[in-house]
Amino acid sequence: MKQYLMAVYDLESETPPSAEVIEQIYRDVDVFNDELQKAGAWVFAGGLHPASTATVVTVKEGDVLVTDGPFAESKEQIGGFWVIEAADLDAALEWAAKGAAACRGAVEVRPFQEEPDA
């Protein structure tokens, strides 16, 4: 089985949903997470604090530079993610559609690079 990252994107510039909608999203995501786990597709998942809490670390010519804020200046930022195992991209996309419905956000699917044979 291949592993895939399913990244959830938030539009942080939009008005946040009401507390009732957020609570329903959490319940729907919990149901989705349970479905992933029961199917054996679950590897790991997590929600993230807003991009404004990010810290970026870069190294240039041996000097370490630490800056506040997200790396990419964009209105779309990663709000959370799942790492899943799926037989192929089509299966991962089916899971992503369920995840997008649960969290009411766009979900980007990307396969992990495979380890080179030693």
C-alpha positions as CSV (number, residue, x, y, z in Angstrom):
1,M,0.0,0.0,0.0
2,K,1.2,3.5,-0.8
3,Q,1.0,6.4,1.6
4,Y,-0.7,9.7,0.7
5,L,-0.8,13.1,2.3
6,M,-4.3,14.6,2.3
7,A,-3.8,18.3,3.2
8,V,-6.8,20.4,4.2
9,Y,-6.7,24.0,3.1
10,D,-8.4,26.8,5.0
11,L,-9.2,30.2,3.6
12,E,-8.1,32.3,6.5
13,S,-9.2,35.5,4.9
14,E,-12.9,34.4,5.0
15,T,-15.2,34.9,7.9
16,P,-14.9,32.0,10.3
17,P,-17.9,29.7,10.5
18,S,-20.2,29.9,13.6
19,A,-19.5,27.9,16.7
20,E,-22.3,25.5,15.8
21,V,-20.9,24.9,12.3
22,I,-17.4,24.3,13.8
23,E,-18.8,21.8,16.3
24,Q,-20.6,19.9,13.5
25,I,-17.4,19.9,11.4
26,Y,-15.5,18.4,14.4
27,R,-18.2,15.7,14.8
28,D,-18.1,14.9,11.0
29,V,-14.3,14.7,11.0
30,D,-14.4,12.4,14.1
31,V,-16.8,10.1,12.1
32,F,-14.5,10.2,9.1
33,N,-11.4,9.5,11.2
34,D,-13.2,6.4,12.7
35,E,-14.1,5.2,9.2
36,L,-10.4,5.6,8.1
37,Q,-9.3,3.6,11.2
38,K,-11.8,0.8,10.8
39,A,-10.8,0.5,7.1
40,G,-7.1,0.2,8.0
41,A,-6.3,3.3,6.0
42,W,-5.4,5.6,9.0
43,V,-1.7,6.3,9.6
44,F,-1.7,9.7,11.2
45,A,-3.7,13.0,11.3
46,G,-3.6,16.4,12.9
47,G,-5.2,19.8,12.9
48,L,-3.1,22.9,12.9
49,H,-3.3,26.2,14.6
50,P,-3.7,29.2,12.3
51,A,-0.8,30.1,9.9
52,S,-0.2,33.2,11.9
53,T,1.3,31.0,14.6
54,A,3.9,29.5,12.2
55,T,7.6,30.0,12.5
56,V,9.9,29.5,9.6
57,V,13.5,28.4,10.0
58,T,16.0,28.8,7.1
59,V,19.7,28.3,6.8
60,K,21.7,30.3,4.3
61,E,25.5,30.0,4.2
62,G,25.5,28.5,7.7
63,D,23.4,31.3,9.2
64,V,20.1,30.3,10.8
65,L,17.2,32.8,10.2
66,V,14.0,32.4,12.2
67,T,11.0,34.5,11.1
68,D,7.4,34.7,12.3
69,G,4.5,33.8,10.1
70,P,3.9,31.3,7.4
71,F,6.4,30.5,4.7
72,A,4.0,31.2,1.8
73,E,2.1,34.5,1.8
74,S,-1.2,33.2,0.6
75,K,-4.9,33.4,1.6
76,E,-5.0,29.6,1.5
77,Q,-3.0,27.9,4.2
78,I,-2.8,24.3,5.4
79,G,-5.2,23.8,8.3
80,G,-4.7,20.1,8.9
81,F,-3.8,16.9,7.3
82,W,-4.2,13.1,7.2
83,V,-1.6,10.6,6.2
84,I,-3.3,7.5,4.8
85,E,-2.5,4.2,3.2
86,A,-4.4,3.4,0.0
87,A,-4.0,0.9,-2.8
88,D,-3.7,3.6,-5.5
89,L,-4.4,7.3,-6.3
90,D,-8.1,6.5,-7.1
91,A,-8.6,5.0,-3.7
92,A,-6.9,8.0,-2.0
93,L,-9.1,10.4,-4.0
94,E,-12.2,8.6,-2.7
95,W,-11.0,9.1,0.9
96,A,-10.2,12.7,0.1
97,A,-13.7,13.4,-1.1
98,K,-15.1,12.0,2.2
99,G,-12.5,14.1,4.1
100,A,-13.4,17.3,2.1
101,A,-17.1,16.8,2.8
102,A,-16.4,16.2,6.6
103,C,-14.2,19.3,7.0
104,R,-15.8,21.5,4.4
105,G,-12.5,22.4,2.9
106,A,-10.4,21.7,-0.1
107,V,-8.2,18.6,0.3
108,E,-5.0,18.2,-1.7
109,V,-3.8,14.6,-2.3
110,R,-0.1,13.9,-2.8
111,P,1.8,10.5,-2.7
112,F,4.8,10.1,-0.5
113,Q,8.1,9.5,-2.3
114,E,9.1,5.9,-2.3
115,E,12.3,4.8,-0.6
116,P,15.0,3.8,-3.0
117,D,16.0,0.2,-2.9
118,A,19.1,-0.4,-0.8
